[in-house]
Amino acid sequence: MFSRRRFLASSLLAATANLPASRGFSAILAPSPVGIDRDLDAVTGAGKPVTLKRAAVQELGESLRGNLILPGGAGYDQARWVWNAQMNRHPALIVQPRGAVDVRNAVQFAREADLLLAVKCGGHSPSGKSTCERGMLLDLSLLRGVRVDPEARLARVGGGSLLGDLDHESMAHGLVTTAGTVSHTGVGGLTLGGGFGRLARRYGLALDNVRGVEIVTASGEILRADAEQNPELFWGVRGGGGNYGVVTGFDFNLHPMQRQVIGGNILFPLSQARQVLSFYAEYEGTAPDELYLSAAMASNSDFSGVSGVGFILCYSGRPEKAEAILKTLRSVGKPLIDTVKPLDYVALQRSGDSDEKRAIGSYTKTGFVKKIPPALIEAMVGGLEEHPERSTLVGFQHCGGAISRVAADATAFPHRGIHATSLLTVDWPGNADPAPHIKWLLDYWGRIVPHTDGFYTNDATEETQKQLDENYMANLPRLVKLKNRYDPTNLFRLNANVKPTV
């Protein structure tokens, strides 16, 4: 995910600086049009031209409590904004719903017109699936809010909320759940595809903590899905992404945890990369569940000329046990930078936030690994090249722990035996030709990918349908059956798509 790799880059090599505050997505209060003055040119899900009659668009606008925004209208450019600047797309119309009924009305309109439909929560999709060209964009930025029931250890979360909303409200009661690593990530996108984070090894993936959802399906039904009501749909949304509808509300289990954790970064010279990554390969599988330890190396980070290799960590266990862990990590080499210290958990969750970088192009590949053999380390270290117009990050995000103690078919997310997510990202100046940088990345990734086994669907970019199908593993037939029932026309296709067969 765009946010995950940006977190690794900013955490590792901006260790001594505070990042600028994120722009995020504020609630846009542009009024719905009083009168529609023209027909709209749009495209279907299959990419064919279609004309939306102005009377029908007017009727849609009048059915909403939220906003209908057209090209050229107030708030249009802000509403279509996504984090990846390369995805500069222009929807034919944007709907900002204020509740599930608004979502239903928009979905029914899109289905009846056979419109291309994109759903945006946080806008972090690296491949641009949270926006579209000449289709309908369903922007959930008005569906934000978190209510915590501390006695039930439950958080009720609006479908457009950001992870920072969840962390802020729950931690005020001494409660937490797994919520990514970047606070301006959308709850919906992160959770439906998996949901890694600093606490996933201790409490499981974000989707493992979902108690129930409210979802609007392609037919316009507003359903509750949990262990008792629509249990098969509940199974499918936890790992099946946005294939089955628009989730307008989540119920999350919460866990007691102290507010103060141990967090920060330990950075070593890049010349020690083999030494550091070899240690990581041996240590990560033995780490306690309370320790989240990622490792990465980078060259020319953020075009600063800074290079290095090191650890990004969060320890949420008993404080008296932290000293021995940190002594082991610091003994790997001679650190250039060591920022590890007691921190407020919510502040640590915000520490990887990014400012808006419109002048940078970027491309990312990721893959799961069940072990880190010497050949993988050699592929990473041997393939890394310094380049004055390229910023490169490669490394591992820590998995395992509680994630691995859930059966592969308990939810739609099947990759339970993974130890880490391997990640490679390249940035270049926005005015540069992207082709040579992407080619270099793909050549470099070609050395790494043979050591991977599957990939995170939230990070999917240009995978083929065959690759997507295989990535769902033995859960695919069950997912297809659900798709046939809830979205037989594939209205929700801008995702790691499960194709219907009816």
LINDAJO-V486516 format. One record per pair of residues at least 6 apart in sequence whose ideal C-beta (glycine too) atoms are under 7 Angstrom apart, sorted by the first residue. I is the first residue (numbers start at 1). J is the second residue. Records with the same first field share a line. If there is no record, write none. Layout:
I = J / J
//
This chain:
1 = 124 / 126 / 458 / 459
2 = 83 / 84 / 124 / 126
3 = 124 / 180 / 182 / 185
4 = 181 / 397
5 = 364 / 393 / 423 / 425
6 = 182 / 354
7 = 181 / 182 / 352
8 = 294 / 296 / 312 / 393 / 395 / 397 / 423
9 = 298 / 301 / 393 / 425
10 = 19 / 352 / 354
11 = 265 / 312 / 351 / 352
12 = 265 / 267 / 296 / 298 / 310 / 312
13 = 298 / 301 / 306 / 308
15 = 265 / 267 / 337 / 339
16 = 337 / 339
19 = 353 / 354 / 355
20 = 355
22 = 184 / 353 / 354 / 355
23 = 355 / 356
24 = 162 / 184
25 = 122 / 123 / 141
27 = 141 / 142 / 144
28 = 67 / 75 / 78 / 79 / 96 / 141
30 = 67 / 69 / 73 / 74 / 75
31 = 67
32 = 61 / 64 / 67 / 68
33 = 61 / 68 / 70 / 73
35 = 58
36 = 54 / 57 / 58 / 61
38 = 54
39 = 51 / 52 / 53 / 54
40 = 52 / 57 / 92 / 93
41 = 49 / 51 / 92 / 134
42 = 50 / 52 / 92 / 115 / 134 / 135
43 = 49 / 50 / 116 / 134 / 135
44 = 50 / 114 / 115 / 116
45 = 114 / 116 / 490 / 491 / 493
50 = 113 / 114
52 = 92 / 113
57 = 93
60 = 68 / 105 / 109
61 = 68
63 = 105
64 = 95 / 97 / 102 / 105
65 = 98 / 99 / 102
66 = 95 / 96 / 97 / 98 / 102 / 142
67 = 96
68 = 93 / 95
69 = 75 / 76 / 79 / 94 / 96
70 = 76 / 93
71 = 90
76 = 94
79 = 94 / 96 / 139
80 = 89 / 90 / 91 / 94 / 131 / 137
81 = 123
82 = 120 / 123 / 128 / 130 / 131
83 = 123 / 124
84 = 126 / 128 / 362
85 = 358 / 360 / 430
86 = 361
87 = 128 / 131
89 = 128 / 131 / 132 / 133
90 = 133 / 134
91 = 131 / 132 / 134 / 135 / 136 / 137
92 = 134 / 135 / 136
93 = 136
94 = 137 / 139
95 = 106 / 136 / 138 / 139
96 = 139 / 141 / 142
97 = 103 / 106 / 138 / 140 / 142 / 143
98 = 142
100 = 214 / 216 / 222 / 248
103 = 138 / 216 / 246 / 248
104 = 216 / 220 / 222
106 = 136 / 138
107 = 216 / 218 / 220 / 246
108 = 220
110 = 117 / 136 / 491
111 = 218 / 491
115 = 135 / 136
116 = 132 / 135
117 = 135 / 136 / 138 / 491 / 492
118 = 129 / 130 / 131 / 132 / 135 / 137 / 138 / 494
119 = 130 / 138 / 140 / 242 / 246
120 = 130 / 131 / 137 / 138 / 139 / 140
121 = 140 / 160 / 186 / 187 / 188 / 189
122 = 162 / 184 / 185 / 186 / 189
123 = 130
124 = 185 / 186 / 189
125 = 189
126 = 364 / 459 / 461
127 = 460 / 461
129 = 494 / 495
130 = 189
131 = 137
132 = 494
138 = 246
140 = 159 / 160 / 188
141 = 160
142 = 160
143 = 158 / 159 / 160 / 248
144 = 158 / 160 / 161 / 165
145 = 158 / 161
146 = 155 / 157 / 161 / 165 / 166 / 169
147 = 156
148 = 155 / 169 / 170 / 173 / 175
150 = 173 / 175
153 = 175 / 253 / 254
154 = 211 / 251 / 253 / 254
155 = 166 / 169 / 170 / 177 / 252 / 254
156 = 249 / 251
157 = 166 / 187 / 249 / 250 / 252
158 = 249
159 = 188 / 246 / 247 / 248 / 249 / 250
161 = 187
162 = 183 / 184 / 185 / 186 / 187
163 = 179 / 180 / 183 / 185 / 187 / 190
164 = 183 / 184 / 349 / 350
166 = 179 / 187
167 = 179 / 183 / 346 / 349
168 = 346
170 = 176 / 177 / 254
171 = 259 / 345 / 346
174 = 256 / 257 / 259
175 = 254 / 255 / 256
176 = 199 / 254 / 255 / 257 / 345
177 = 203 / 209 / 252 / 253 / 254 / 255
178 = 195 / 197 / 199 / 200 / 203 / 204 / 205 / 206 / 209
179 = 197 / 206 / 349
180 = 190 / 195 / 197
181 = 197 / 198 / 352
182 = 352 / 353
183 = 349 / 350 / 353
184 = 353
187 = 250
188 = 247
189 = 458
190 = 206 / 458
191 = 206 / 207 / 210 / 250
192 = 237 / 241 / 242 / 247
193 = 241 / 456 / 457 / 458
194 = 205 / 207 / 239 / 413 / 456 / 458
195 = 205 / 206 / 207
196 = 205 / 397 / 399
197 = 206
198 = 292 / 314
199 = 316
200 = 403
201 = 289 / 292 / 398 / 400 / 401 / 402 / 403
202 = 289 / 290 / 316 / 401 / 402
203 = 209 / 255 / 402
204 = 402 / 403 / 406
205 = 403 / 413
207 = 238 / 239 / 411 / 413
208 = 406 / 411
209 = 252 / 253
210 = 238 / 250 / 251 / 252
211 = 226 / 251 / 252 / 253
212 = 224 / 225 / 226 / 234 / 251
213 = 225 / 237 / 247 / 249 / 250
214 = 222 / 224 / 247 / 248 / 249
215 = 223 / 225 / 237 / 244 / 245 / 246 / 247 / 248
216 = 222 / 245 / 246 / 248
217 = 223 / 244 / 245 / 486
218 = 245 / 486 / 487 / 489 / 491 / 492
223 = 230 / 233
224 = 230
225 = 233 / 234 / 237
226 = 234
227 = 234
232 = 482
233 = 244 / 482 / 486
235 = 411 / 412
236 = 244 / 412 / 479 / 482
237 = 244 / 247
238 = 411 / 412 / 413
239 = 411 / 412 / 413
240 = 412 / 479 / 498
241 = 457 / 495 / 496
242 = 492 / 495
243 = 483 / 487 / 492 / 495 / 497 / 498
244 = 482 / 486 / 487 / 492
245 = 486 / 492
257 = 316
259 = 344 / 345
260 = 342 / 343 / 344
261 = 314 / 315 / 316 / 343 / 345 / 348
262 = 315 / 322 / 340 / 342
263 = 313 / 314 / 340 / 343 / 348
264 = 313 / 339 / 340 / 341
265 = 310 / 311 / 312 / 337 / 339
266 = 310 / 311 / 329 / 330 / 335 / 338 / 340
267 = 308 / 310 / 335 / 336 / 337
268 = 276 / 308 / 309 / 310 / 332 / 333 / 334 / 335 / 336
269 = 308 / 336
270 = 297 / 307 / 308 / 309
272 = 309 / 333
273 = 297 / 309 / 381
274 = 377 / 381
275 = 332 / 333
276 = 295 / 309 / 310 / 332 / 333
277 = 295 / 309 / 377 / 380 / 381
278 = 377
279 = 332
280 = 295 / 396
281 = 372 / 377
284 = 293 / 398 / 419 / 420
285 = 400 / 419
287 = 293
288 = 317
289 = 401 / 402
290 = 315 / 316 / 317
291 = 313 / 315 / 325
292 = 313 / 314 / 398
293 = 311 / 313 / 398
294 = 311 / 312 / 395 / 396 / 397 / 398
295 = 311 / 395 / 396
296 = 393 / 394 / 395
297 = 308 / 309 / 384 / 394 / 395
298 = 307 / 308 / 392 / 393
299 = 307 / 384 / 386 / 392
300 = 307 / 386 / 387 / 388 / 390 / 391 / 392
301 = 307 / 391
302 = 391
303 = 391
308 = 336
311 = 329
313 = 340
314 = 348
315 = 322 / 325
326 = 340
330 = 338
358 = 430
359 = 429 / 430
360 = 427 / 429 / 430
361 = 427 / 428 / 430 / 432 / 434
362 = 425 / 426 / 427
363 = 425 / 426 / 438 / 441
364 = 423 / 424 / 425 / 459
365 = 424 / 441 / 445
366 = 421 / 422 / 423 / 455 / 456 / 459
367 = 422 / 449 / 452 / 454 / 455
368 = 415 / 418 / 421 / 452 / 453 / 454 / 455
369 = 376 / 418 / 419 / 420 / 422 / 451 / 452 / 453
370 = 417 / 418 / 419 / 453
371 = 419
372 = 396 / 419 / 420
373 = 451
375 = 451
376 = 448 / 451
379 = 447 / 448 / 451
380 = 394 / 448
383 = 444 / 447
384 = 392 / 394
389 = 428 / 429 / 432
390 = 426 / 428 / 437
391 = 427
392 = 426
393 = 425
394 = 423 / 424
395 = 423
396 = 420 / 421 / 422
397 = 420 / 421 / 423
398 = 420
399 = 418 / 419 / 420 / 421
400 = 419
403 = 416
404 = 416 / 417
406 = 416
408 = 414 / 416
409 = 474 / 475
412 = 475 / 479
414 = 472 / 473 / 474 / 475
415 = 454
421 = 456
422 = 448 / 452
424 = 441 / 444 / 445 / 448
426 = 437 / 441
428 = 434 / 437
454 = 471
455 = 471
457 = 471 / 496
460 = 468 / 496
465 = 499
468 = 496 / 497
469 = 476
472 = 479
479 = 498
480 = 498 / 501
483 = 498 / 500
484 = 500 / 501 / 502
487 = 500
488 = 500 / 502
490 = 499 / 500
//
